[in-house]
Amino acid sequence: MRPEESRIAIDVDGTQISAIYARPERPFATLVLAHGAGAGMEHPFLGGLAQALNDDGVATLRFNFPYREAGRKFPDRPPAAIAAWKAVMNEAAARSDGEPLWAAGKSFGGRMASMAVAEGMPAAGLVYLGYPLHPPGKPDKLRDEHLYGLTLPMLFLQGTRDTFATPELLEGVIARIGPSATIGWREGGDHSFARKGVKEGAGSVGASLAPEVSAFLRANS
């Protein structure tokens, strides 16, 4: 039976942000899930993924970054986003029963999670849903330096048509990170994992990633 989703508020340095928490009976892991730059925690992609993970025994906590909560379009700078990540992970830990706590995010949200871990935020591992390795059309501007100091398990899920990550470049980054990093390609997927010529709702697309995410969590928890 799918658990009910609870809406909660989390304090980030005096600012309240919204979050949605769902906890199945006896979860084997908790996954904290951040949105990308252009959409909030209520986006169907994140909702579909979270609910599919709940069905497989993973507790989820998805949240809005402060800029999204305030109705701004431009994403928070890293210090503010990292502060939000740390506050939300603390909330997840307080609600847990000792199970492993994982950090995951779509694009910007995943990158900020990795930067928070690089600054000392505890996490069992990281899951990237479309890592923004470089701006579209600018493969020379890589966002990878902080990744090489991370030794915890990392799963990169990426579409082969994602303009934010040239496949060859991402493969090279993962090879340099070493055996702690794993990549799962989605053939034909773009930055949102949508496939050309395939009509599929964002919720279904998100849910389709859950089996691989869940399997990675089980194997590394």
N, C-alpha and C positions, 0 to 999 in steps of 0.2 A: 504494500500500500504506500503510495507516494505521500511524503510528509507535507504538512501545510507550510507555506512560506510566511515568515513573520517579517514585518517591516520594523526596522530598528533605527535608532540614531546613534552616531558615533562622534565623539568629540575629537577634533584635530586642532590642537593649540587654540582652544576657545571657539572654534567654528564647528557647527554641527553639519555632518554629512549624512545622507540617507544610505541605507543598506537593506538587503533582503537576505534572510537567513533561512535555510531549510536543513533539517537534521533527521535523517532516517533512523530507525531503531538500530542501535549498535553499529555505527559507521566504522569502516576500517581506515578512513582518512577524512580530513577536511581540506577542501580546495577553496582558497580565496581567489575570487575572480574579478579582474579589473576590465573596464571597457576600453575601447580605442579612442582616438582623438575626436572622432566625429559623431559618436553616439554614446548614450548613457547606459546605465545598468539594466534598463528596461527593454533594451533592444532584443527582438525575438531571437537573434543568433545566440546571445548569452543565456536567454531564458530557456531555449531548447536544449542547449548544452547542459545547463545546471539541472534541469529536470531529468534528463537522461542519466546524468551521474547520480542523482538522488535515487533513481530506480535501481542503480547498481551498488548502492551502499556507501555512497560518498556524500558527506555533508558539504554544503556550499554556502559561501558568503560572498555575494556580489555587492559592489558599492559604487557610489558616484565620487569622482574626484571633486575637490572644492570648486573648481571653475564651472563644472557642469551643474553642481548644486546651485551656484549663483546665477546660472543662466548665461554665462559667458561662452563664447565660441572658441576662443584661443586657449589651448591647453595650459595647465599650470607649468611653471618652470620646475626643473628637477627637484630643488629643495622642498617645495610645497608638495609635489607629488610623492616624494619619498616619505615625507612626514605623514601623509595620508596613509601610505602603505604600512608604515610601522604601527600607526594607531589601529588600523583595521586588523592587522595580524595579532596585536595584543587582545583585541576584542574576540577574535576567533579562538585564541588560546584560552581565554577566560570561559568560553562556552564549550570547550572541548572536554573530553573525558580521558585525555592523554594520548589520543590517536595522533599520527603524524599530520603536521600542518604544511600544506603545499601552497605555493604562490603561482598564479597563472594570470595571463592577460592577453587581450587582443591588441596587437600592434603596440601602440604607445603604452598601454597598460602593462604589457609584458616587459617591455624595455625598462620602464620605471621600476618594476618588480626586481629585475636583475640588478639595477643600480642600487636599490635599497639593500639587497643582499650583499652587494659589494661593499656597502657601508656598514655592514654588521647585523642586518636584520636576520633573525633566525628563520630558517625554512628547511623542510625536509628535501625540497627540490623545487624546480621551476618548470613550468609548461608555457611555451610561447605559441600563441595562435596567430601566425603571420608575423614573424619578427621583422621590424622595419630596419633592415641592415643598412640601407642607403635611401636617399630621396629618389623618386622615379627619375630615370634618365641621368642620374649622377652617381654612377658606381664608384667614383673616386672618393666620395665622401662617406666612408664607412663609419658605422657606429658600433664598433666591436672591441675597443681597447679594454674595457672593464670586464669583458667576458672571460678573458684568459686567466684571470685570477680566481675564477670560481671552480670549485671542485665537487660541488653537490650534483646529484642527477639532474639532467636537463633534457627535456623533450621539445624539439622544434617541429611544429606542424606547419607546413608551407605549401601553397599552391604553386604549380610549375609555371603559371603565367603571372605570378605576383611581381609587379613592377618595382616593389620595394625591396626585392632580394633576388638578384641574378643568381640562378641555381649554382653555377660554377663557383661564384664567390662565396655563397653560403656553405657549400660543401667544403671549401677550403678553410673557412672559419671553424667549422665543426671538427675538421681534421686537426686543426691546431689546438683546439680546446682539449681534445683527447677523448678517452673512452667514456668519460662521464656524460658526454653529449650524444644524443640520438636524434636522427631526423626522420620524419614521416612525410613523404611527398603526396600531395593530392593532385593527380594528373588532370591538367586542364584548369585547375582552380586559379582564380585571381586573388587579390588581397583579401577579399571577403569569402574566399573558397567557392564562389559561384563559378559554374562551368558554362562555357559558351554553348548555346543551343540546348541547355538543359533547364527546364522550368522547375524550380524547386524553391519553396519558401525558406526564408532565413532561419526559421526555427528548426526546420528539418535538416538544414545544412549544419547548424550547430550540434544538433543531436547526433548527426552521423560521425562526429569526431569523438563522441563520448567513449565508444569501446576501446579505441587506442589509448586515450587518456587514462581510462580506468585501469587498463592492463598495465600501463607504465607505472601507475601509482602502486598497484598490487605488487609488481615485481621489485619495486624499490622501497617499499615501506617496511 
